[in-house]
Amino acid sequence: MTKVLLIVLGGGIGSLLRYLTYQLTSGFYHGNFPLGTLLINAIGTLAIGIIWGMYEQDGLSENTKGFVFMGVLGGFTTFSTFALETHSLFGGGEFKLVMLNILLNNFLAISMVFLGYIFSKSLLSISK
């Protein structure tokens, strides 16, 4: 039961952080491309890579994993919004932006996990 409550708490924190990040992005970018969602997904996947790399050997408790990965970062990153924005771009005839959105979100997210993981491993090797 504790793990479930931690996931719920983390999800609320992640969702609030997503909202605040999106609001910040929409304050300076007003174009058709869903930049806020792309940035949120890039930041979230970078964080996943860094945290996983830092704690891969030492491990995290199941409660901490639930809170951080499923809760905070699951609530922060947003595949459903990405899908809806892609659908909206398609419906608006923005076919180039549709392809750009799909390619950037997938390529950037996967790249950020790898980058975060490599970064955290580098930091850990320097600190030893």
MARKE-684898 format. One line per 5 residues: for each residue x, y, z of C-alpha. Coordinates in pm, 1 decimal, padded with zeros to 6 digits, m for minus. Layout:
X:Y:Z | ...;
END
This chain:
00000.0:00000.0:00000.0 | 00289.2:00234.8:00076.2 | 00426.4:00194.8:m00277.4 | 00087.9:00285.2:m00427.5 | 00064.1:00600.0:m00214.9;
00418.4:00700.9:m00313.4 | 00331.5:00654.6:m00682.8 | 00020.3:00870.6:m00639.3 | 00219.2:01140.4:m00457.3 | 00497.5:01127.8:m00715.6;
00247.2:01143.1:m01001.1 | 00094.3:01457.5:m00855.1 | 00435.8:01619.2:m00819.1 | 00534.2:01518.3:m01173.2 | 00207.3:01646.3:m01319.9;
00248.7:01980.1:m01143.8 | 00606.2:02008.9:m01270.5 | 00483.7:01926.3:m01623.1 | 00219.1:02199.5:m01601.9 | 00469.0:02457.3:m01475.3;
00724.3:02365.3:m01742.6 | 00459.8:02384.7:m02014.9 | 00345.0:02726.0:m01888.9 | 00702.6:02852.7:m01885.0 | 00761.0:02729.7:m02240.0;
00436.0:02877.3:m02372.1 | 00542.8:03211.7:m02225.2 | 00824.3:03246.4:m02478.8 | 00719.2:03020.1:m02768.7 | 00396.8:03072.6:m02962.6;
00447.5:02860.7:m03276.1 | 00247.7:02564.3:m03403.7 | 00508.8:02304.5:m03307.8 | 00444.7:02149.2:m02961.3 | 00781.1:02255.6:m02819.2;
00667.3:02236.1:m02455.3 | 00586.6:01866.8:m02479.5 | 00913.4:01795.3:m02659.4 | 01112.3:01973.8:m02386.9 | 00920.6:01800.0:m02109.8;
00981.5:01458.5:m02263.1 | 01350.1:01537.9:m02323.4 | 01403.6:01660.9:m01965.3 | 01215.7:01363.5:m01820.9 | 01405.1:01104.6:m02022.8;
01737.7:01270.5:m01941.8 | 01644.8:01253.1:m01572.8 | 01550.0:00884.8:m01608.0 | 01886.8:00808.3:m01766.0 | 02081.5:00999.5:m01501.5;
01896.4:00851.0:m01206.2 | 01907.0:00497.7:m01344.5 | 02279.1:00525.5:m01414.0 | 02351.8:00658.7:m01066.5 | 02163.6:00387.4:m00883.6;
02197.4:00090.4:m01117.6 | 02463.4:m00085.0:m00911.4 | 02358.8:00020.8:m00564.5 | 01992.8:m00018.2:m00646.1 | 01690.7:00171.3:m00529.1;
01420.5:00038.9:m00304.3 | 01097.7:m00062.7:m00474.8 | 00921.3:00227.5:m00302.0 | 01177.8:00477.1:m00430.3 | 01159.3:00334.5:m00783.4;
00781.9:00362.6:m00774.8 | 00791.8:00719.0:m00646.6 | 01060.9:00844.0:m00886.9 | 01008.9:00646.1:m01209.1 | 00637.2:00566.1:m01215.0;
00526.9:00861.7:m01005.9 | 00731.1:01178.2:m01059.9 | 00879.0:01103.3:m01402.0 | 00571.1:00914.6:m01522.0 | 00355.5:01213.2:m01427.4;
00603.5:01458.7:m01577.0 | 00660.6:01300.7:m01918.3 | 00360.4:01283.6:m02140.4 | 00309.4:01037.3:m02423.2 | m00066.7:01097.2:m02438.4;
m00019.3:01471.3:m02493.3 | 00242.5:01398.0:m02759.3 | m00006.7:01169.9:m02937.4 | m00289.3:01424.7:m02918.1 | m00071.0:01710.7:m03041.4;
00049.1:01494.6:m03330.2 | m00312.9:01416.3:m03416.4 | m00402.1:01786.2:m03404.0 | m00112.4:01876.6:m03632.6 | m00224.8:01605.7:m03874.6;
m00584.0:01731.8:m03865.8 | m00457.1:02081.8:m03940.7 | m00267.7:01961.7:m04245.2 | 00073.4:02026.8:m04086.2 | 00225.9:01708.7:m04227.9;
00587.2:01825.9:m04202.8 | 00536.0:01918.7:m03837.1 | 00371.3:01579.5:m03776.6 | 00681.9:01399.5:m03901.1 | 00915.3:01638.0:m03719.3;
00723.6:01589.6:m03393.8 | 00729.3:01210.3:m03419.1 | 01097.0:01194.8:m03512.5 | 01218.4:01449.1:m03257.6 | 01019.8:01311.1:m02964.2;
01135.3:00955.1:m03025.6 | 01495.5:01027.5:m03123.4 | 01546.7:01290.9:m02854.4 | 01386.3:01086.1:m02577.1 | 01591.3:00774.2:m02649.1;
01907.7:00980.3:m02693.1 | 01849.3:01159.7:m02363.4 | 01816.6:00832.8:m02172.0 | 02150.1:00717.7:m02313.8 | 02311.6:01058.0:m02254.7;
02184.1:01075.1:m01896.5 | 02302.2:00722.7:m01824.7 | 02650.3:00787.7:m01969.0 | 02670.0:01121.8:m01784.5 | 02585.1:00966.8:m01448.5;
02832.4:00682.5:m01500.1 | 03103.2:00937.7:m01584.7 | 03027.4:01135.6:m01269.9 | 03037.4:00821.9:m01059.3 | 03373.2:00714.5:m01201.5;
03520.4:01062.5:m01133.5 | 03397.0:01060.9:m00773.2 | 03563.6:00725.6:m00693.2;
END
